[in-house]
Amino acid sequence: MIRQIGPMSMTRLPDGFLDELKSRLRPSDVIGRKVKLKRQGKEWVGLSPFTSEKTPSFYVNDQKGIFKDFSSGLGGDIIAFLMEAERLEFMEAVEQLAEEAGLDLPRASPEEAARYDRLSRLKQACAAATRFFQERLHAPDGAAARAYLENMRGLSPEAWARWSLGFAPDDWRQLFAHLTAQGFSEAELTAAGLARRSDKGGEPYDVFRNRIIFPITDPRGDVIAFGGRAMDPDDKAKYLNSPEGDLFHKSRVLYNYRRARSAIEYGERGGLIVCEGYMDVIALGEAGFANAVAPLGTALTPEQLHLVWKAGPDPVMCFDGDGAGLRAAFRTLDVALPQAQPDRSVYFCLLPEGMDPDDVLRQSGGHETLSRALEQARPMIELLWQRERDAEPLDTPERKAGLEARLRSAAARIEHPGVRSAYERDLVSRMRDHFWQLVMASRKGGRVPGSRRSPLGANKRPAKTAGLGLVMRALVSPDLIDHHGEVLAAAHFPDADVAAIRDALFDALNRGEVVDRATLSAHFTQAGNARAARLLEDYPDMPVLEAGTPAAREWLIALEHFVVAEDPDPAREVRVRPEATRSPEEWRVLHRRVSERPARIARLNEAAEDVDRS
């Protein structure tokens, strides 16, 4: 039998404070600092911290907000756990958790109690308004809204219910009259953002009129605000949110956060998908991407990013494929960069020009296309590098120095010293590689890949030595070949000498030889290929990369741009180290993946050219 731990004595706290406190903290996060937990179905399991045991019997359930220890018979919430595990008094445990949750501990006073009671009333008003909006969606005056949701957005009545969608009738006081009849005062409806008075006086009126309604919830799942999409195309505000007040601060809230976080906790892989609006979230959710959220009409704020990282370490920012989407990506990059940590980053998925997630999903094969785009989301450093590289032409020493200054300044903003150092090394390496390619291109009259191009994709006309840097990184980093040799083998480099260096590298490895730059250079000198030998000798030194690191993932992303279908050499697919051999089924999967890449690369290239033309 589980014995619930409870406070023996406690200072009076306002009603609702403890609920708010516990809603902001995930039990597995708090308890996981004391107990090594492992996911098991819908719960976390570990060894009891209160007894000595060899078989785990300690369970944590985030959804219910409790722990159960069958070994000791104890159980309760996170407050009870801290009281027992750290021998704290009730208020000491509450104070510790409040600090972690970013809440000010309320004074035990009638005023504070009244404030929490007032907030509870405002939430009750919002819940009543939600029910009213849902009823009006099914009423005769909601016909146009129903037609829009079904015909224009492809959402069924079942989907309306899943997302609690509603309709605000085209009437100035219908909601106000309905809620005041239920006992809510004008002051409460105004504070809840449901009604307002004109500056010129007169009767209070409804904030939302003739709009499809999207309820906005807090992390506990309580409705605290609404978003409304105008049905009138001439309305000045296409989307309208509740005004800010005691209950709602849009910079601290994400649409669909509670449901998306639960999806990650109970099976959805990865972090959150952050998109731009309500309809994007709903379209993704209906398509099976249950971990989607959206900010409320603003760029992602530091507070919202903190919520995103609480749900998972590697969220994907999925933005529309237009200028506004790219600017949103850059703003998010600037917010996230200073806070990056070894286990906390951000990835970016930029969709095709002029398309949002809903548009992509409506296309034939849209689900697969979007899944692939999300899987191939690009790390922060890739977006940062391309933004700064493409900020201006690099045709003078002064402008090259400007690029270096921008890169160093960006890296210096990162607070974590280890991540900051890693960014500095990687950005300097990229810059040196790029400057070397500029020199080589100028000698040949060519163009360096990526110069003044869009970050949406690779250029179709790479410089003659394009890909050499990728091959050289593999030459000095054997771990990359162990893990990604098949991708390097499948790459099609436009320069014959770059391809020859890659092939010579694989041939030497298969013969069991020790391979380095000098050995390969001597090989090409003896074979009479002076240019390949010179490329090997002149290329700058670079650090060794280990597979699985962020820099290695960026190397792989760049390499994949060279995997094309034209005239593939079947022999390349097996020029890998003997210890990296694969089963027949693994090779079939590999060949299918390789055959799919050209279409993806073509789409990226087309998007890049469209942006260049615009």
BANU-20825 format. One record per residue: z negated, y negated, x negated of N, C-alpha, C, CB in turn; residue in one letter. Coordinates in steps of 0.05 Angstrom, whole numbers, plus 5000, padded with zeros to 4 digits. Glycine has a CB too. Layout:
BEGIN
ZYXZYXZYXZYXa;...
***
This chain:
BEGIN
500050244983500050005000500049754982497650005019m;501849564989502049324973499949124983504849194975i;498349024964496348824971497348544965493648864955r;497648374986498648104983496647934969499447985010q;497547794948495747614933495847344947496647584903i;493547234953493446974966491346804953492847004996g;491546534957489646354945486846384958490546064948p;484846394941482046404952481246134963480146484930m;482245924950481745654961483945474951478945544951s;484545274966486845104959486444824970489445224969m;487644634956487744364966489844354988488344164944t;489244205008491144175031493744055022489844005054r;495944195026498644085020500044035046500244275002l;501843835047503343785071505044025079505143535068p;505244075105506944285115509844245105506944305146d;511044455096513844435087514144405057515144205100g;512044305043512344275014512744534999509944125002f;511044735006511244984992513945124998508945175000l;514945095023517545205029519745075013518145175059d;519544815010521444664994521244754965521044364996e;518844784955518444864927519745134922515444874920l;519145334939520145604935523145624939518645794953k;524245444956527145454960528745364936527845284984s;527445214918528745104894528645294870527644844887r;527045504872526645684849527345964857523845664838l;528746104841529446384846527346554833532346444834r;526046734849523946904838524747054813523047104858p;527247164812528047314788528147134763530747444793s;528646874766528546694743525746644734529846424750d;523846594753521146534746519746784734519546434770v;520047004749518647254740520047374716518647454763i;522747324714524247444691523447334664527147384695g;521947114663520847024638518447184628520146724640r;517347334646515047504639515647794639512747454659k;517647874655518348154659521348184654517548254688v;522048384638524848444633525948584657525248614607k;527748444672528748544697531648634694528548334719l;532348844710535048944710535948964739535249224696k;538448884744539548894772539649184781542348764773r;538749224806538949494819539549444848536349654815q;542149454856542849404883542349114890541349584902g;540849064911540248794920537648684908540048784950k;536348844891533848764879533948774849531548944890e;531848664837531448684808529148864803530948394795w;529249024782527149224776526249204747528049514783v;523749254742522649254715520049394713522348964705g;518849404689516249524686514049334694515849604656l;512049434706509849274717508549114694507749444731s;508048854698506648704678503548734681507348404680p;502748864702499848884708498749164701499448834738f;500349354696499449624689501249724666499449824713t;500349944654501950074633503550304646500150174610s;506150274646507750484659510350514643508350414688e;511550754645514050814632516350824651513851074617k;515850864677517950864697517750614714517751114715t;519950444715519750194730519050224759522450054728p;517050074767516250074796515649784805513750244800s;516649594790516249314796518949194807515249154771f;518949094831521349004844521248704852521949174870y;523448574849523748284857526048264876524048104832v;525648134898527748084918528147784921527048224945n;530347684910530847394912531347304941533247314895d;532747474956533347394984530847355000535147604996q;528947534997526347515012524347334997525147785016k;524847274972523047094957520447224949522546854973g;520447494944517947624939518247824916516947774964i;515847914906515848134887513948354898514848044859f;514448604890512748824898512249004873514048994921k;509749054868509049224845507649474856507149064825d;509149694857508049944868506050074849510250134875f;506149994823504250104804501449994808505150054776s;501249734812498549614816497849564845498449354800s;499849574862499449514890499449224897496849634898g;500349054878500448764883503148684894499748614858l;503248454907505748344917505248064927506848514939g;507547914931507247644941509647474932504747524932g;509247214932511447024925511046944896511446784943d;512546744887512446664858509846524852514746474852i;508646394872505946274867503946494862505046094891i;503946694878502146924875502547064848502447124897a;505147084839505647214814504447054791508647244810f;504746794790503646634769500646644769504646344770l;499446634792496546654794495546904781495646634823m;496847134785495947384774496747424745497047614791e;499247344739500347404712499147214691503347384712a;498546964699497646764680494746674686499446524680e;493546804705490746754712490346454719488846834689r;492146354736492046074744490746054772494845954745l;489445814776488645754803491045674820486545514803e;490745684846492945634864494345364857492045624893f;492845144856494044884851495244874823492044664855m;494145014804495345014777498045144778493445164757e;498345364792500945504795502945324809500645774810a;502045194831503745014846504744784828502344904871v;502944664813503644444795505744534774501144334781e;505344774763507244874743510044914755506245134731q;510145034779512645084792513944824802512345264816l;512344634811513444374820514844234797511244204832a;513544244774514844114751517444244744512944124726e;517544504745520044654739522244584760519544954739e;521344554785523344504807524044214809522144594833a;522744034793523443754794522243614819526343714794g;520043714829518743594852516143464844518143814874l;515643234856513043094852511043224870513342794858d;508743294859506743414875505543214894504443534856l;505743264920504743064939501743054939505743144968p;500742814945497942784948497042894975497142474946r;494743014975493643124999492542905016491443344994a;494342775031493642545047494942555074494342275033s;493842415094495142415120497942305119493542245139p;498442115100501141995098503142195088501041755078e;502442355068504242565059504742775080503142685033e;502642855093502943055115504842945136500243125127a;504642685142506342565163509242565153505442285170a;509642515127512342505116513742775118512342415087r;512342985112513443255114513943335143511643465100y;512243255160512643305189515143165199510143225205d;515542915189517842755197520442895187517642475186r;520442985162522843125152523443375168522443195122l;521343515176521643755193523043675219519043895198s;522243455231523443365256526343295252521943125267r;527043175230529843095224531543345222530042925199l;530443555209531943805207532343935235530544005188k;530343915252530544015279532743865294527943995294q;532943605290535043445303537843535293534743145297a;538043595267540643685256541343955267540543685225c;539344135270539944395281540844375310537444575280a;539644195325540444155353543244045354538443975368a;543943855336546543745336548643955328546643505315a;547944135310549844355303550544515328548544535282t;548544585343549044745368550844585387546444825381r;550344325390551944155407554844155398550843865408f;555344115372558044095362559544365366558044025332f;558144585362559344845366560144885395557445075357q;558444805413559144825442561544655449556744745459e;561744415438563944235445566644345433563443955434r;566444495411568944605400570244795420568444755374l;568644935436569645125455570145005483567745365458h;569444745486569744605511572644505514567744375514a;573444415538576244315541576944095522576544215569p;575043905516575743685498576043765469573743465501d;575444025463575844125436578444265431573544295428g;580244255451582744405450584444335425584444365475a;584644075419586243985396585044085370586543675396a;582344075369581044165345581344465341578044105346a;581244615363581644905361584444975352581045045388r;586444825363589244865355589644805326591144695372a;588344595316588644525287587444755270587244265281y;585144845277583845055261585445315261581045105270l;586545385284587945635286590745615275588145725315e;592245415282595045395275595545265248596545235296n;594045065241594444925216592945055193593744635219m;590545165199588845275178588645575179586145145179r;589645695199589545985201586846105204590846105177g;584945955217582246045220581846145249580245825214l;580746385251580246505277577546415289580246815275s;577146455315574446385327572146525312574446465356p;572646765302570446895287569846735261571347185279e;571846625249571446455225569946205232574046395211a;570546085256569045845264566045905265570045745291w;565446135277562646215279561346265252562346465297a;562846395234561746455207560946195193563746615191r;562545995196562145745182560745525199564745635172w;559945605224558545425242560145175248555745355231s;562745195249564444965254564044855282567445035249l;564444595285564144475311566044245315561244375314g;565644105337567343875344565643655356569643965363f;566043415345564743175356566743045376563842975334a;566043035402567942925421568442625417566842965450p;570742545427571542265424570042085444574642235428d;567442065439565741925457563541775441564442115478d;562841545448561041375432558041465434561241095440w;557241595456554441645460553741925470553341435478r;555642105470555142365483552942525467557642525484q;553142535441551142675425548442535427552042695395l;548442275426545942125428544542185454546441815425f;546042185476544742235502543742525503546842185524a;545242705491544442995492541843035477546643165480h;541542915453539242955437536742805446539842885408l;537142565456534842415467533742565492535642125474t;535542695507534542855530532843085521536942955546a;533143175496531543395485529043295472533143555465q;528543035473526042925462526142785435524043135461g;528542775423528742635397529042335402531242745381f;527642185385527641895388530141765375525141765377s;530741525382532941375368532341355338533241095381e;529841305331529241285302529741545287526241195299a;529041765300529542025287532542085285528242245303e;534142025305537042075304538341895283538242035331l;537341645281538441465261537741565233537441175265t;535241645229534341745203535842005195531341785202a;536542165215538042415209540942365205537642605232a;541942125207544742055203546542125226545642205178g;545442155250547042235273547741995291545542435290l;546241785288546741545305546341295288544941535330a;547441075296547040815283547340595303548940785259r;546340365296546740125312548639935297544039985317r;550139785312551939595300550339365288553939485321s;551439245267550139005255549938785275551638915230d;551638785295551638575315549838635339554438525325k;548238855337546538925359547839115378545538685373g;546739145402547939325421546639595421550839345417g;547739775437546640045440547340215416547840175466e;545540405409546140595388548540775395543740765381p;550040855376552441015381552541255361555040845379y;554241455368554541685351556041625325555941915366d;555041735303556441695277559141855277554641785254v;559042095287561442265287562742275314560742555278f;565342205314566942195339569742295334566941915351r;570742475351573442585348573942705321575442375355n;572042875312572242995286571443295287570542845266r;572843455270571943725266569443715248574143905252i;567343855255564743825241564144065223562543795262i;563244005199562444205179559444165173564144185153f;557644335183554844305176554344335146553144505192p;552544175135551844185107548944275105552343905092i;548344475089545644585088544344535061545644885094t;541744555060540244535035540044825023537444405039d;538844855000538645124988537145325005537245104961p;535545235024534145415042535845505065531545285053r;538045365070539845435092539345255116539345715100g;537645055114537244875137539344655137534444745135d;540444595160542444385162541144115158543844385190v;542243955139541043695132543043475136540043705104i;545643535140547743335142550243465153548243195115a;552343295157554843395168557143255154555043345198f;559343405152561943285144563743295168563043425119g;565443095171567243095193570143025185566342905215g;572043185194574843125189576142995214576443385181r;577342765210578442615232580842765245579342345223a;580842765272583142875286585342675289582242985313m;584642415289586542195291587742145264585241945303d;590442185260591642135234591441855224594542225234p;591041665243590841385236587941295229591941205258d;586041485231583341405225583141315196581441645230d;581541115191581340995164580041195144579740745164k;578241365154576941555137577641835146573741515137a;579241975130580042245138577642435138582142355118k;575942405118573442555117571042365117573342745093y;568942435131566642265133564142445131566542115160l;562242365114559742505111557442345124559042545081n;555342485130552942355140552042145120550642555145s;550941925130549841725111547441835096549041465126p;546941735072544641825057542041725069544941745027e;539941885065537341805076535241985064537241825106g;532942005077530742165067531442465065528242135084d;533242555083533942835085536242915067534442905113l;538142725063540742795051541442605028542942795072f;541842725005542842574982545342734972540642544959h;547642624976550142784971550542854942552542634981k;549342704924549642764895548043004887548942524879s;546243104905544443324898545043574914541543244901r;547243564930547843784948550643884943547443694977v;551044144947553744264945554244414972553944464921l;556644374982557344515007557544815002560044405018y;556244975019556245265018554645384995559045365016n;552745224984551345314960549645564965549545094949y;548145564987546345794992547846054994544645745017r;550046045010551646295014552946374989553646255037r;554046184973555546254949553646364928556946004938a;551246254926549246354906548346634914546846164904r;548046674940547246944948549447154942546646944978s;551947064944554147244938554047334909556847114944a;553347154891553147214863550747404858552946964846i;548547344872546147504868546647794878543847384883e;548347824897548748094909551548204906547948084939y;552648174882555048324876557448174866555748474899g;557747914873560147764865559847714835560347494880e;562047774820561947744791562447454783564047924778r;561247384760561747114749559946904762564647044753g;560746654757559246434768560546324793558946214747g;559746074800560945954824563745854818559145714832l;565345844840567945714839567545434852570245884854i;567945224837567544954848570244834854566044774827v;570744784879573344664887572744384899574844844908c;574744264913574543984919573643914947577143854914e;573844104966573244024994572344255011575543885006g;571444185036570544385055572644595060569744255081y;575144515066577144705074577844895051579644565084m;577744795027578244965004576145185003578244804977d;573645115006571445305006571745515028568645165009v;572445425052572745605074575145795070573045455101i;577345685060579745855055579046065034582045675046a;577645985013576846174992574946385003575546034968l;573046295019571146485031572446685049568946335046g;574346595066575646775084577546975069577246615104e;578346895045580047065029578547255011581946905012a;575847245013574247424998572847304973575847654989g;573347044968572046914946569546784956573946704932f;567346934960565046844974563346654957563347074982a;563946614931562346454913563446174909562046604887n;564746064929565945794926564145574938568645784940a;564045354924562545114934564244874929559745094919v;563244644940564744394936562744164936566844354958a;563143954919561643704921562443564947561943524896p;561043354954561443234980562842964977558743194994l;565442974969567042734968566642574943566442564991g;565242674923564842534898565442724875561942424896t;565642604851565942764827563342924823566542594802a;563443144810561143314805559043154789561843574790l;556543154799554443004786552843184768552642864807t;551243074750549443244734547543414750547843064714p;546543294772544743454790546243684802543543274811e;548643644811550243864823550944074802552743754836q;551543984778552144174756549744344750553144024731l;547344224751544944384747544644604768542444204748h;545344544793545244744814547344964808545844614842l;549644884799551845074793550945264771554444924784v;549745164750548845334728546445514737548045164705w;544845424756542645604765543745854778540945444785k;546145834790547346064803548646254784549345974824a;549646154761550946334742551846164718553346474755g;552246294695552746144670555546034666552046304647p;557546154678560346084672561946014697561746314657d;561245794710562745714734565645634727561345484748p;567345654748570145574745570645334762572145804752v;571645114751572444884766575344914774572044614749m;575744944800578444994811579544744824578445234831c;581244594811582244344821585144354829581744124800f;585844174847588644144856590444084833588843934878d;592844184834594744144812596243884814596744374811g;594843654813596143394813594543214795596243274842d;595442964793594042774776591142734782595442504777g;590542734808587742694817586042944808587542654847a;587243174811585843414803585243424773587343664810g;587243334757586843324728584643124721589443254714l;584742884734582642684729579842794736583242424744r;579742944758577143064766576243264745577443204794a;578143414734577443604712576343464688579843774704a;577543234681576643084658573842964663578542864651f;573342874687570642764694568542984692570642634722r;569243214702567343444701566843524672568343684717t;568943524656568643584627566643394615571343564613l;566843134621565042934609562142974618565942654615d;561743074642559043124652557943374640559043144683v;559543574637558543834628558143854598560444054637a;559843714583559943744554557143694541561943554541l;555743474547553143434534551143654539552043174542p;551343794562549343994570550144284563548943974600q;552344314549553344584542551244724524556044574528a;550844984530549045154514550345424509546345184528q;549245584491550545844486550946014511548846004466p;549245994530549546154555550245984579546946314560d;551345744574551945564596554445404589549445374601r;556645464603559145324597560545274624560845484578s;562945174622564645114646567445194639564444814655v;568945314658571745374655573345224676572145684658y;575945184670577645024687580145174695578444764672f;580645164721583045284733584645064746582345524753c;586844994735588544784746590944924761589644584724l;591044874787593045014803595844884800592245004832l;597945014810600644894808600744624821602645074821p;602644464811602944184820602944154850605544064809e;601243984861601243914889599944124907603943864898g;598644324896597544544912594444554909598744814904m;593144614932590244664931589844964936588744494953d;587345064935586945354938588045464965584045414937p;587745304986588845395012591845435011588045195034d;593245244998596145264995596945514980597345014981d;595545574958596145804942595746064958594445814916v;593446074973592846314988594846365011590046295000l;596046155021597946195043600646305034598345925057r;601246295008603746394998603646704998604246284970q;606046814997606247104994604947184967609147204995s;603147374968601747454943599747254933603747514922g;598947074951597246854943594546934933596846664966g;593347144944590747244935590947334907589747464954h;592947494900593247584873593847354854595547794871e;595447164862596046934846593546774839598146754859t;591946724859589546574855587546734838588246494882l;587246984843585447154827586247144797585547444836s;588847154792589747144765589246874752592747214763r;589646664768589146394757586246354751590146184778a;584446454768581546434763580746594739579946514788l;581846834735581146994712582146864686582447274715e;584246704688585346584664584446294661588346604664q;582246224674581245954672580645884643578645914689a;580945634636580845554608578145434601583045354602r;577045484577574445384569574545084564573545524544p;572144964563571944674560573344574535569044594559m;573044714513574144614488577144594489573244794465i;578444774504581344764507582244504521582445014522e;580844444543581544204558580843954541580044194584l;578643954527577843724511579843684489575043774498l;580643894475582643864453585243754463583144144440w;586243854485588843764494588743474505589943944516q;586443404517586243124527586342934504583643094543r;584742984483584542794461587142804444582142864443e;588243044441590743064425593042914438591543354422r;593142914465595342794479594842514488596042964504d;592542394479591842124487593841924476589042054478a;595041974453596941794441598641944421595541544428e;601041834414602541964393601041974366605241824389p;601542184351600242214325602242174303598942504323l;603441934304605641874286604941694263607941754301d;602341614261601541454238598841554229601341144247t;598041494204595441574194593141454211595041484165p;593641204221591541084237591041234263592240794244e;593241324276592941484301591741754296595641504315r;592441874273591242134266588242094261592542254241k;587541874248584641824245583341764271584241574226a;584741654290583641604317583041864331585541434333g;584842064328584342324340581842444328586742514336l;581542434302579242554289576642414299579442534259e;576742154302574442004311573642084340574941694309a;575742114357575142184385573942464386577742174401r;575042654370573942924371571042934361575743104354l;570542794339567842794328565842654348567742654301r;566742444361565142314380564442494404566442054390s;566442644414566042824436564043044428568742944445a;564443164405562643374396559743264392563643504370a;559543024383556842904378555242874404557142644364a;556542874427555142834452553743094461557042744474r;554343324448553143574456550343584446554843814445i;548443634463545543624456544643874440543843594481e;545744104447544944354433546144354405545744604449h;544444374384545544354357547444574349543244344337p;546844824358548645044351551345014364547445304360g;551444944390553944904404555444664392553544864434v;553944454386555244214374556644294348553143994369r;555344444331556544524305558944694310554444674288s;558844884329561145054335563544894345560345264356a;563044694362565144524371566344364348564144334393y;564644254330565644104308567544264290563343994291e;566644514284568344694267570944754281566744954260r;570844824306573244904320575244674324572545024348d;574144444331575944214335577244124309574343984347l;575644124287576844054261579044254253574644044239v;578544514258580544714252583044674268579344994257s;582744614294585044564311586644324300584244524340r;585144114293586443874284588043914259584343654280m;586844064240588244114215590744284219586444264195r;590444484237592844654244595044474256592044874264d;594244294273596244124287597543934267594943964310h;595943814250597143634230599043784211594843494213f;598344024204600144184187602744234201598744444178w;602544304227605044344242606744094245604344454270q;605343864247606843614248608443574222604943374252l;607143634199608543604174610943804172606643664150v;610544054179612644244178614944174198611544524185m;614244074221616244004240617943764231615043934267a;616543574218618043344208620043414186616143124198s;619343614170621143704149623643834161619843904131r;623343964184625544104197626843944220624644374207k;625643714226626743554248626043664275629643534245g;623943834276623143954301620943814315622344244297g;619843944336617643824352615344024353618643764381r;612943914349610544084349609944164378608143934336v;609344414382608544494409606044354418608144804411p;606144254443603844124454603743824450601344244443g;605443714433605443424429606143284455607243344406s;604343124465604742964489605443134513606842754485r;604443374515605043544537602643554556605743834528r;603043654580600843684599599143924591602043724628s;596543904597594844134592595144364611591944054592p;597144344629597544554649598944794637599144444673l;600244774615601645004605602944964578603745094625g;604245164568605445154542608245034544605645424530a;609244914523611944804522613945024519612244594499n;616244994533618245204531619845194505620245174554k;619644964491621144934466619244894443623144694469r;617945104433615945074412617345014385614245324409p;615844894367616944844340617545114327614844684323a;619145094306620245344294617945524283622145274272k;615745394275613545564265611345614285612345424240t;612045564311610045604332608945894331611145544359a;606345924332605146184332604146264304607046384342g;604946124283604046194256601046174254605446014236l;599845964265596945934264595546164277596145674277g;596646274299595446494312595546754295596746544339l;597846794282598147024264596246994240601047054255v;596046754229594346714206591346764213594646434195m;590546684237587846734246587347034247587246604273r;589247184258588947474259588847594231591247604275a;590347484212590447584185587647564172592447434168l;586247354177583547314165581347424183583047024158v;581947514207579947604226580647884236579647404250s;580048094221580748364230579648444257579848564209p;577348324264576148384290577948314313573448244293d;579548104310581448024331583548244335582847764324l;584448364313586548574315585348824328587748634287i;582848884320581549124332581449104362578649154321d;580948864373580548834401583048744416578348644407h;584748594403587048474417589748524402586648174420h;589748744387592248794371594648834389591749034354g;594248954413596549004430597848744440595749174454e;596248534444597348284453598948154430595148094463v;597848164406599248054383601848204378597448064358l;601748464382604148634378606248564399603448924379a;605448494423607348444445608448154444606148494472a;607347984427608147704427611047674416606247534410a;612547484428615247434419615247154406617247444443h;615247144379615246894365618146804360613646914338f;618846554366621646464363622546444334621946194376p;620646424316621446404288621346684276619446214272d;623546764264623747034253621747094231626547084243a;621146884215619246934193616346964203619346704173d;615646814224612946854236612747134247612546644259v;614847224261614847504271614647704248617247554288a;616147644226616147824203613347844190618147734182a;611947624189609147624178607347804196608047334176i;607647764222606047924240606748224236606547844270r;609248294235610048574233609148694206613148604235d;609348534185608448624159605448674159609148424136a;603948514173601048544175600448814188599848314192l;601848884211601349134224602249374207602749134251f;604449344194605449564177603449624155608249494165d;602349414143600449464121597949594131599749194107a;596949504155594549624166594949914173593749474192l;597349984183597850264190598050444165600450284206n;598650314143598750474118595950484105600750344097r;594050354118591250364108590750184085590550644100g;592449984081592149804058590249574065594949684050e;589049464045587449214048589448984049585449184024v;589248824070591248614075589948344072592448644103v;591248174056590347894054592847724050588347854030d;592547464048594747284047596347334021593847004048r;595047363999596447403973598047653973594347403950a;597047873985598548123986601048094002596748343998t;600847974025603247934042605247744029602447834069l;604247534016606047344003607547483980604447103991s;606247653965607547793944609647993955605547953927a;609048113978610948283991613448143998609648414016h;613247904010615647754018617147643994614847524037f;615647563973617047473949618747693937614947373928t;617647933936619048163925621448243943617248413923q;621148193970623348263988625448043989622148304016a;625047813975626947603975626747403998629647713975g;624547414013624147224035622247004025622947364061n;623446804012621846594000620446424021623546413982a;621746384044620546204064618046334076622546144087r;618046594083615746724093613446714073616347014101a;614146754047612046734027610846454025613246813999a;612646254028611645974026609845914050613945784025r;610546014074608945964098606146074093610246094123l;605946314081603346434076601746274056603746724067l;603146184035601746044013600845764022603546023989e;602445624038601845344044599945304068604445204051d;599545514084597945474108595045424101598145724127y;593645234114590845174107589045404112589944934123p;586845404097584745614101583445574129582645604079d;582445794140581245774166578945974168583245824189m;576945924185574646094187575246364201572345964202p;573646564195573846824208572746804236572347044191v;574146934255573246934283572447214291575446834302l;570447234307569547494318570347524347566447534315e;571347754355572147794382569847754401573248084386a;570447634424568447594445567147314443566347794442g;567647164422566546894420568446704435566246814390t;567446464442569146274456571646204440567646014461p;571446174414573746114398575846344398572946044369a;574846584398576646814400578046834427575147084395a;576546764448577846764475580046544476575746714497r;579546314464581646114463584046204447580445844451e;583546344425585746454409587446644426584746604384w;586146814442587547004458589146864480585547204471l;587946654492589446504513591946384502587646284525i;591746264478594046144465596146354458593245994440a;595246584449597046804441598646904465595547034428l;597346914488598647024512601146864520596747034535e;601246604512603546444519606146544505603146154511h;605746714484608146814470608947094479607446814440f;607547204498608247464508610347434530605747624519v;612847504524615047464542616547724545616947234532v;618447724564619847964570622447994555620447984599a;623547764544626147784532626247964507627147504524e;627948164508628448334485625848434471630048184465d;624048554487621548654474622148884455619548744495p;620648904435620849114415618849334423620449014386d;619649564434617649764442615849854420619050004454p;616849844395615149934373612649764370616749944348a;612949504377610649324373608249414389611449034381r;608649534412606449604429604549814416607449714455e;605549954396603750154383603150084354605150424384v;603849844345603149774318600349654317605149564307r;598449824322595649734321594149934303594349734350v;591749864297590150034279589650304291587449894273r;589450514275589050784286586550804303588850984263p;584350654295581850674311582150524338579550554295e;584250384342584650234367586550384386585649954362a;586950644381588850794399587750804427589251074388t;589650834446588950834474589951074488590050574488r;588751134511589551364527592151284542587451444548s;593651494552596151424567595651234590597451684577p;593451274605592851094627592350814618590451204643e;590850784595590350514585592950374577588450524561e;594850534565597350414557599050334582599050614540w;598850494603600350414628599250154639600050634649r;596550124638595349874647596249644630592249894647v;596249694603597049484585599949394590596849584556l;601849584593604549514598604949364624606349764598h;603349434645603549284670602549004666601849424692r;600348964651599348694646601348534631596648704631r;602548654610604548514594606948434611605448684570v;607848614629610148544645609648334665611148794660s;607048284672606348074692606147804679603748144705e;605747794652605247544640607547344641604447584612r;610147434637612347244637612447074662614947384634p;611947184686612047024710609846814710611647204735a;607446894700605246694699605846474679602646834691r;606946554656607546344636609746164646608446484609i;611746274660613846114671612745904690616046284685a;610945994707609745804727608245584712607845944746r;606745654691605245454676607145254663603545584655l;609345364651611345184638612644994658613445354624n;613345104682614544934702612644714711615445094726e;610044784714608144584721607844364699605344714726a;607944454674607744264652610144074652607544414625a;612544184656614844014656614843814679617444184656e;613843904702613743724725611843494719612643874750d;609543554706607743334699609043154678605143454688v;610343274658611643104638613742914651613043284617d;615243014670617242844683615942624699619043014701r;613542684711612242484728610842274710610242614746s;
***
